[in-house]
Amino acid sequence: MGKTKTNKVWGTRMKSKPSELLTKINASIDVDKELYQQDINGSIAHCKMLAKQKIIKSDISKKIVNGLEKIRKEIQSKKFKFSQSNEDIHLNIEKRLFEIIGPNAGFLHIARSRNDQVTTDFKLWVIDASQNLNIEIKKLIKALIKLAEKNKNVIMPGFTHLKNAQPVLFSHYLLAYIEMFKRDHKKFTNVIKNTSENPLGSAALAGTGFAIDRFYTSKQLGFLKPTDNSIDGVSDRDYAIEFLFVSSLCSMHLSRLAEEIILWNSDIVNMININDKMLTGSSIMPQKKNPDGAELLRGKSGAIYGNLNSLLVTMKGLPLSYFKDMQEDKKPVFETFKILNLNLKIAKELVESISPNKAIMKKFANYGYTTATDFADYLVKKGLSFREAHKKSAKLVNIAEKKNLSLNELSFSEIKKIDKLIKPDVIKALKIENSVNSKTSYGGTSIKNVVKMLKKLKKEFK
């Protein structure tokens, strides 16, 4: 049989060229070219380590590093030609390195495999992406802080079951979302920490017999340490799944915020205005101003959830160690990053475009007998148990409802019929302003608490 015509690095083993369809499904370059920076950085660190350990000569190491830096510039200037026949980013770069420096390029792959190479690149990318998302989360938090501080005394209804429950400060409501995004920030920080174990040097799955220094490459690449097990090193994709999970949580928080904004901006509720730059119009109804930005924030969460589920399903049936199925790990992660990165930027602009309709918010805060709990608390302070006070407060609500009045509109003579313990100071307890400022427990909605929390948050997110 004649010599096989193939340019695959593994082609010598084969008796024929791969079919066109296999080449097409096997190639991942359209997706993983995103990893070129990480791949080049990983190869440079590996090459320098090989020279330091005297596994390859220093002059060969320098030629390889110079060649890799030249390839980096070619990719950055869009002069590099990616080829599907070279399968992935690793072999595309390696093929070009052979063209630039010749046979010495063959020394670079000593003591490593594409198995540890790809997961090293991917981990570095996930770390970079998490850091970038944390920057955007911080910007969104600062925008929420600014909106809260500007409107710290504005009163609105707080809801349970989407029914008016108790009056709260608009600023306190916004601070609730800040808490969500703070947790997202912390979780992405944990993703960075959990991802920061270097798989390079695990080779195919068993490690290598060469005297490599994995602590050196870990330091060069910014990892905290090498992975402890070579099999886990090449087969682990927990970091990608964790990234997708935290992205899904963050997306859920964005979607909840978007839903509030859509609801508040509706003509029925009309508690906020949105600047026209964040609204769109209708093709048929000239009067319309639609909160499409908020609706898309809500809608795009579905794709991110789908990406998390996709990778979970891919990984759930894989025994150790590496399988080609894992090639499908990067697309959902890359797509999720692009969606979430944009969504965080949009959310920040959306928050910056909001102005509350203060009078309407205050009017709604008086709807639904929202100070009924304050009346019950008032009776408790006079000596009743809360359960007894709860019953008497319900009776007061029934009276107000029958007269079509809010609780603070009732006269003292009507209120005092509920219980002989009631004094004229009860009128004070039924006003929404006093209700809000009575909630002084840590984390409560009083203006005193909100001011303290804003001060703390401004310091934390300078």
C-alpha positions in Angstrom: 0.0 0.0 0.0 1.3 3.5 -0.9 2.0 6.3 1.5 -1.1 7.9 3.0 -1.7 11.4 1.9 -2.6 13.2 5.1 -1.5 16.3 7.0 -3.0 15.2 10.3 -0.6 14.8 13.2 -2.2 11.5 13.9 -2.4 10.5 10.2 0.5 8.1 10.1 -1.6 5.5 12.0 -4.4 5.6 9.5 -4.6 3.6 6.2 -6.8 6.2 4.5 -7.8 9.8 4.8 -10.7 10.7 7.0 -14.0 11.3 5.1 -15.1 14.8 4.4 -18.1 14.5 6.8 -15.8 13.2 9.6 -13.4 16.1 9.0 -16.4 18.5 9.2 -17.9 17.1 12.4 -14.4 16.7 14.0 -13.3 20.3 13.4 -13.9 22.8 16.2 -11.8 25.7 14.9 -14.8 27.9 14.2 -15.5 27.8 18.0 -12.2 27.3 19.7 -10.2 30.0 17.8 -11.6 32.1 20.6 -8.9 30.5 22.8 -5.9 31.6 20.7 -4.5 33.9 23.4 -4.8 31.3 26.1 -3.3 28.6 23.8 -0.3 30.7 22.9 0.3 31.7 26.6 0.0 28.1 27.7 2.5 27.0 25.0 5.0 29.7 25.9 4.8 28.7 29.6 5.3 25.0 28.7 8.1 25.7 26.3 10.0 27.9 28.9 9.5 25.1 31.4 11.0 22.5 29.1 14.1 24.6 28.6 14.4 25.4 32.3 14.2 21.6 33.0 16.8 21.0 30.2 14.4 18.8 28.4 14.9 20.9 25.3 17.8 23.3 24.4 17.4 27.0 25.3 18.0 28.1 21.7 15.1 25.9 20.5 12.9 27.3 23.2 13.6 30.8 22.1 12.8 30.0 18.5 9.5 28.4 19.5 8.6 31.4 21.7 9.4 33.9 19.0 7.4 31.9 16.5 4.4 31.8 18.8 4.6 35.5 19.4 4.6 36.0 15.6 1.5 33.8 15.3 -0.2 35.9 18.0 0.4 39.1 16.0 -0.8 37.4 12.8 -4.1 36.4 14.5 -4.5 39.9 16.1 -4.0 41.6 12.7 -6.4 39.1 11.1 -3.6 37.8 8.7 -3.7 34.2 10.1 -5.6 31.7 8.0 -7.6 29.3 10.1 -8.1 25.9 8.5 -10.8 23.4 9.2 -8.5 20.5 8.0 -6.3 21.3 11.0 -9.2 20.6 13.3 -8.7 23.0 16.2 -6.9 26.0 17.6 -4.0 23.9 18.9 -3.2 22.2 15.6 -3.8 25.4 13.6 -1.2 27.1 15.7 1.2 24.1 15.7 1.0 23.8 11.8 1.8 27.5 11.4 4.7 27.2 13.9 6.2 24.4 11.7 5.9 26.8 8.7 7.7 29.6 10.6 10.5 27.8 12.4 10.7 24.4 10.7 11.2 21.0 12.5 12.1 22.6 15.8 8.4 23.2 16.3 8.1 19.5 17.0 9.8 19.8 20.3 6.9 21.9 21.8 4.6 19.0 22.3 7.0 17.0 24.5 5.3 16.1 27.8 1.9 17.4 26.9 -1.3 16.3 25.0 -4.1 18.1 23.4 -6.1 16.7 26.4 -4.3 18.8 29.0 -3.7 21.6 26.5 -7.4 22.2 25.8 -8.6 22.2 29.4 -5.7 24.5 30.4 -6.7 27.0 27.7 -10.4 26.7 28.6 -9.7 27.3 32.3 -7.7 30.4 31.5 -10.5 31.6 29.4 -13.1 31.0 32.1 -11.0 32.9 34.6 -10.7 35.9 32.2 -14.4 35.8 31.4 -15.4 35.7 35.1 -13.1 38.6 35.8 -14.7 40.6 33.0 -18.3 39.8 34.2 -17.4 40.9 37.7 -16.3 44.3 36.3 -19.7 44.6 34.6 -21.6 43.5 37.7 -19.7 46.1 39.7 -20.8 48.8 37.3 -24.4 47.7 37.5 -24.2 47.8 41.3 -22.8 51.3 41.2 -25.7 52.4 39.0 -28.2 50.9 41.4 -26.5 52.7 44.3 -26.7 56.0 42.5 -30.4 55.6 41.7 -31.1 54.6 45.3 -29.1 57.5 46.8 -30.9 60.0 44.5 -34.3 58.7 45.6 -33.6 57.5 49.1 -36.7 59.1 50.7 -39.2 57.9 48.0 -41.9 55.6 49.4 -43.5 52.8 47.4 -45.5 49.7 48.2 -43.7 46.5 49.0 -45.3 43.4 47.7 -46.1 39.8 48.6 -48.1 37.7 46.1 -48.0 40.9 43.9 -50.4 42.5 46.4 -49.6 45.6 48.4 -48.1 44.4 51.7 -46.2 47.1 53.6 -44.7 50.5 52.6 -41.0 50.5 51.9 -38.5 52.9 50.6 -37.8 52.7 46.8 -34.1 52.9 47.7 -34.5 49.9 50.0 -36.2 48.0 47.2 -33.2 48.7 44.9 -30.8 47.6 47.6 -32.4 44.2 47.5 -31.2 43.8 44.0 -27.8 45.0 44.9 -27.6 42.1 47.4 -28.4 39.7 44.6 -25.7 41.1 42.3 -23.2 41.1 45.3 -23.8 37.4 45.6 -23.2 37.0 41.8 -20.0 38.9 42.2 -18.9 36.7 45.0 -19.8 33.5 43.1 -17.8 34.5 40.0 -14.9 35.2 42.4 -15.3 31.7 43.6 -15.4 30.4 40.0 -12.0 32.1 39.5 -10.6 30.5 42.7 -12.1 27.0 42.0 -10.8 27.1 38.4 -7.3 28.1 39.3 -5.8 24.6 39.3 -3.4 24.0 36.4 -4.0 20.8 34.4 -1.0 21.3 32.1 1.4 18.4 32.5 -1.4 15.9 33.0 -0.6 14.9 29.4 -3.1 12.5 27.9 -4.4 11.2 31.3 -1.5 9.5 33.1 1.0 12.3 33.5 4.5 12.1 32.0 7.9 10.4 32.6 9.7 13.7 31.8 11.0 15.7 34.7 8.6 18.6 34.2 7.9 21.4 36.7 4.2 21.9 37.0 4.5 24.4 39.7 6.6 26.6 37.4 4.0 26.5 34.6 1.2 27.2 37.2 3.0 30.3 38.4 3.7 31.4 34.8 0.0 31.1 33.9 -1.4 32.6 37.1 -2.8 29.4 38.5 -2.7 28.8 42.3 -1.4 25.3 42.0 -1.3 22.2 39.7 -4.1 19.7 39.7 -3.5 16.8 42.1 -4.7 14.0 39.8 -3.8 13.7 36.1 -7.0 11.8 35.2 -9.2 14.4 36.8 -7.0 17.1 35.3 -8.0 16.2 31.7 -11.6 15.1 32.3 -12.8 17.8 34.7 -15.3 20.3 33.2 -16.8 21.3 36.6 -15.4 24.8 36.2 -17.3 25.3 32.9 -20.5 24.0 34.5 -20.0 26.2 37.6 -19.4 29.2 35.3 -22.7 28.4 33.5 -24.6 27.9 36.8 -23.4 31.2 38.2 -24.2 32.9 34.9 -27.7 31.4 35.1 -28.2 32.7 38.6 -27.0 36.2 37.5 -29.3 36.0 34.5 -32.2 35.1 36.8 -31.5 38.2 38.9 -31.4 40.4 35.8 -34.6 38.8 34.6 -36.4 39.5 37.9 -35.2 43.1 37.8 -36.3 43.5 34.2 -39.8 42.1 35.1 -40.1 44.7 37.9 -39.1 47.5 35.5 -41.6 46.3 32.8 -44.4 46.1 35.4 -43.6 49.5 37.0 -43.4 51.1 33.5 -46.8 49.7 32.4 -49.5 52.3 31.8 -51.6 50.6 34.4 -49.0 50.9 37.2 -47.0 53.9 35.9 -44.6 54.0 38.9 -41.5 54.8 36.8 -40.5 56.6 33.6 -37.8 55.2 31.3 -35.7 57.5 29.2 -36.6 57.3 25.5 -33.1 56.0 24.6 -34.0 52.7 26.2 -37.4 52.3 24.6 -38.6 51.3 21.1 -41.7 52.1 19.0 -44.4 50.1 17.2 -44.7 49.5 13.5 -48.4 50.0 13.6 -49.3 52.0 16.8 -47.6 55.5 16.7 -48.2 56.2 20.4 -46.2 53.2 21.7 -43.0 53.3 23.8 -42.0 49.8 24.5 -39.5 48.6 27.2 -37.8 46.2 24.7 -34.4 46.3 26.5 -36.0 45.0 29.7 -38.0 42.4 27.9 -34.9 41.1 26.1 -33.0 40.9 29.4 -35.9 38.7 30.6 -36.1 36.7 27.4 -32.4 36.0 27.0 -32.2 34.2 30.3 -33.7 31.2 28.5 -30.7 30.7 26.3 -28.3 30.8 29.2 -30.4 28.2 31.1 -30.4 26.0 28.0 -26.6 26.3 27.8 -26.2 25.1 31.4 -28.5 22.1 30.8 -26.6 21.3 27.5 -23.3 20.9 29.2 -24.7 19.0 32.1 -26.3 16.5 29.7 -23.1 16.2 27.7 -21.0 15.4 30.8 -23.5 13.2 32.8 -22.7 9.9 30.9 -19.0 10.2 30.4 -16.7 7.9 32.3 -13.0 8.9 32.8 -11.1 10.4 31.1 -11.3 12.3 27.8 -13.9 11.9 25.1 -14.6 13.9 21.9 -18.0 14.8 23.4 -16.1 17.3 25.5 -15.4 19.3 22.3 -19.0 20.5 22.8 -18.1 22.2 26.1 -16.9 25.5 24.7 -19.8 26.8 22.5 -22.4 27.0 25.3 -19.8 28.7 27.6 -18.7 31.2 24.9 -22.3 32.0 24.0 -23.3 32.5 27.6 -20.5 34.9 28.3 -21.4 37.0 25.2 -25.1 37.1 26.2 -24.5 37.9 29.9 -21.8 40.4 29.2 -24.2 42.4 26.9 -27.1 42.0 29.3 -25.2 43.4 32.2 -24.2 46.4 30.2 -27.9 46.9 29.0 -29.1 46.5 32.6 -26.8 49.3 33.8 -28.0 51.6 31.0 -31.6 50.7 31.9 -31.1 51.5 35.6 -29.5 54.8 34.7 -32.6 55.7 32.5 -35.1 55.2 35.3 -36.9 58.0 37.2 -39.6 57.2 39.7 -43.1 58.8 39.6 -42.9 59.7 43.3 -46.4 60.8 43.8 -47.9 57.7 42.2 -45.6 55.5 44.3 -46.7 57.2 47.5 -50.3 56.9 46.5 -50.0 53.2 45.8 -48.2 52.7 49.1 -51.4 53.8 50.8 -53.5 51.3 48.9 -54.2 47.9 50.4 -54.2 48.9 54.1 -50.4 48.6 54.2 -50.1 49.8 57.7 -52.3 47.1 59.2 -49.3 45.3 60.6 -48.2 48.5 62.2 -51.5 48.7 63.9 -51.1 45.2 65.2 -47.6 46.1 66.4 -49.0 49.2 68.2 -51.5 47.0 70.1 -48.7 44.5 71.0 -46.7 47.4 72.5 -49.8 48.3 74.6 -49.8 44.7 76.1 -51.7 42.4 73.7 -50.3 39.2 72.2 -49.6 39.4 68.5 -52.3 36.9 67.6 -55.0 38.9 69.5 -53.6 42.1 68.0 -53.8 40.5 64.5 -57.5 39.8 64.9 -58.2 43.4 66.0 -56.2 44.8 63.2 -58.2 42.7 60.7 -61.4 44.2 62.2 -60.0 47.7 61.6 -59.3 46.8 58.0 -62.8 45.6 57.5 -64.2 48.9 58.9 -61.9 51.0 56.6 -62.8 48.8 53.6 -66.5 49.3 54.3 -66.1 53.0 54.4 -63.7 53.0 51.3 -61.0 54.7 53.3 -57.3 54.0 54.0 -56.4 53.3 57.6 -54.9 56.7 58.2 -58.1 58.4 57.0 -60.2 56.8 59.7 -61.0 59.1 62.7 -59.6 58.4 66.2 -63.2 57.9 67.4 -63.7 55.1 64.9 -60.3 53.5 65.7 -60.6 53.5 69.5 -63.7 51.3 69.3 -61.4 48.4 68.4 -59.8 48.3 71.9 -59.8 50.4 75.0 -55.9 50.4 75.0 -55.8 52.6 71.9 -54.7 56.2 72.5 -54.5 59.2 70.1 -50.9 58.3 69.2 -52.3 55.5 67.1 -52.8 57.9 64.2 -49.1 58.3 64.0 -48.6 54.5 63.6 -51.0 54.4 60.7 -49.1 56.8 58.5 -46.9 55.2 55.8 -43.9 57.5 56.5 -43.9 56.5 60.2 -44.4 52.8 59.2 -41.3 52.9 57.0 -39.1 54.6 59.5 -40.2 52.4 62.4 -38.5 49.4 60.6 -35.2 49.9 62.3 -34.1 46.3 62.7 -30.9 45.5 60.9 -31.7 45.2 57.2 -35.0 47.0 57.6 -36.4 49.7 55.4 -36.0 52.7 57.7 -34.2 55.7 56.2 -31.6 55.4 58.9 -30.8 51.9 57.8 -30.8 52.7 54.1 -28.4 55.6 54.6 -26.0 53.4 56.6 -26.2 50.7 53.9 -25.6 53.1 51.1 -22.5 54.4 52.8 -21.2 50.9 53.3 -21.9 49.9 49.7 -20.3 53.0 48.2 -17.2 52.2 50.2 -17.3 48.6 49.0 -17.9 49.4 45.4 -15.8 52.5 44.8 
